[in-house]
Amino acid sequence: MHIESFDLYNPPSDFVNNVYKYYNLLREKSPIHKNPDGSYILTTYKDLIGVYRNFKIWSSNKKTEFGAKFGTSPLFEHHTTSLVFVDPPDHTRIRKIFQQAFTPKSILCLEKDISKLVDGYIVMMHEKKKFDFVSDFSFRLPVDVVCGILGIPSEDRHLIRDWAHKILGALEPKLTSKQLDEGSFAVVNFKQYLKDQIKFRKTHKDINKANEILSILIEAEGLELSETELLHQCIFMLNAGHETSTNMLSHGLNELVDHRDQYKLLQKEPSRIDTAIDEILRFQPPIQINNRRCLEKTMLGDIMVPEGTSVHMIIAGANRDPSQFSEPETFDILRSPNRHLSFGLGIHICAGINLARLEAKVAFLRLMSSFREINLLKKPNVANRIRFREIKEMQIEVSSF
């Protein structure tokens, strides 16, 4: 295939298995690539930085795109209301509420809870020896953490993964009628579940806790938040709060196991954990694509694009741009500086960035100190998704010291 004819909505059959090869080719041969539908694919670090920083021209509001994609479905209501897809002043107002629960002090208070969860999983790992890392660890940890800070009962947490997968799955570039129906049904069920949770908390004031984000959001309802905004921010938190962290943990362990020298280095020098986490995020960004739409005609490189033009910002391409990263195809946990774009940039930088880093830090340090070796039993099963880089299953075997 000639890369000049690449179509993000109809990628080659081997695209998911060779995603970085294709993005590297686009960056080298067609860095500002016009997709057949008239949108543009951006793969250089410089171009993504330019779009991220200019939020007054490049909008995160997706009502136009999602109206065409989702119609008047519940998916449209959700994805045009949640924090990540709104512009100022609404974005500023909603994010300010979240920041009350995501202060450095409140995140630090969670470290003990996260450590306790991880230690429990590791006891199970010692007992089982062989298991699926995704279902037994990388999915469980972020779900348990985010449900805990939202006050979701443990017996209900099995519901979250299915709803989240269907709602976020609808953000993939290509949408089937089945995905539209399943995603919409998931939004309806999720909203009703949360309405019941909120009603219970409003009538049982004694259970509210200061560190529960749900309680903080409830207090804002009617003042800073409408009921619709309240419900969809909760859905957004539960979805985004575990999907990306699950992928980060899965890919992180996979890369450390695949690069045995790096695994041993981190075991020997656990103080390297911060740069290791950044390299995992650079090398395998959990979210591979962001999107923006221009509010007025503007320049993309030397191309003048009209108002309303959409761009696909390929984080997975920018994170391996050799103009920004030396030897970008090398996985190096000592890499510094490492200004990857996996958390985004600017006003829409990930609100849960500190929580995600804390989860990864506790998880990888505990894993490295608990097991002499971790080995793959077979090649990980990577999901057929483009926007999110997901490992569906990763069978591993552990060896104790």
JOSUL-V60354 format. One record per pair of residues at least 24 apart in sequence whose C-alpha atoms are under 7 Angstrom apart, sorted by the first residue. I is the first residue (numbers start at 1). J is the second residue. Records with the same first field share a line. If there is no record, write none. Layout:
I: J, J
//
This chain:
4: 30
7: 35, 36
8: 35
9: 173, 174
16: 384, 386
20: 317
23: 317
24: 317
27: 317
39: 309, 310, 311
40: 310, 311, 312
41: 311, 312, 313
42: 311, 312, 313, 314
43: 313, 314, 317, 318
44: 317, 318, 321
45: 318, 319, 321, 324
48: 313
52: 345, 346
53: 346
57: 294, 295, 296
58: 292, 293, 294, 295
59: 87, 292, 293, 294, 295
60: 85, 86, 87, 292, 293
61: 85, 86, 87
73: 184
74: 184, 187, 188
75: 183, 184, 187
78: 232
81: 229, 232
82: 232, 233, 236
83: 233
84: 348
101: 211, 213
102: 352
107: 355
114: 145, 359
115: 362
117: 141
118: 363
129: 397, 398
130: 396, 397, 398
131: 395, 396, 397
132: 393, 394, 395, 396
133: 394, 395, 396
134: 250, 392, 393, 394
138: 246, 249, 250
139: 246
142: 241, 242, 245, 246
143: 242
146: 238, 241, 242
147: 238
149: 211, 212, 213
150: 212, 213, 214
151: 212, 214
163: 190
164: 239
172: 385, 386, 387
191: 231
194: 231
244: 286, 287
245: 356
247: 286, 389, 390, 391
248: 281, 286
249: 360
250: 391
251: 284
252: 280
257: 374, 375
262: 333
267: 368, 369
270: 365
272: 334
273: 361
275: 333, 334, 335, 336
276: 333, 334
277: 360
278: 338
279: 331, 332, 333, 335
281: 342
282: 319, 340, 342
283: 319, 331
285: 316, 342
286: 388, 389
287: 342, 387, 388, 389
288: 314, 315, 316, 387, 388, 389
289: 313, 314, 315, 387
290: 314
315: 341, 342
370: 400
371: 398, 399, 400, 401
372: 399, 400, 401
373: 398, 399
374: 398, 399
//
